[in-house]
């Protein structure tokens, strides 16, 4: 998770593509995926990452709940995400999917309570 956040922050599109699970819908068209990721890297500022919850993976699948502090054109668009990752033998940990919620603070217990079960 941390490596993908850093990749967004520094514009490392190759890493983002490489660590996307092959079954992710975005993986269907690599050219479109690269263009979309490049756009996100250029138009957003990734200012901070807080891991809220990351239990031990089970059977090569892991869940990470995190708060990402992000800005676009000076406006905050931070979010909390519950992301699913799977370990792929030839690649390592890959991003499968996630559910996002807008957020201004990462550690509000009522906000993330139902996400960490």
ABEGO torsion letter per residue (X at the ends): XAAAAAAAAAGBAAAAAAABBAABAAAABAAAAAAAAAAAAAABBBABBBBABBBBBBGGBBBBBBBBBBBBGGBBABBBBBBBBBBBAAAEBBBABBBBBBBABAABAAAAAAAAX
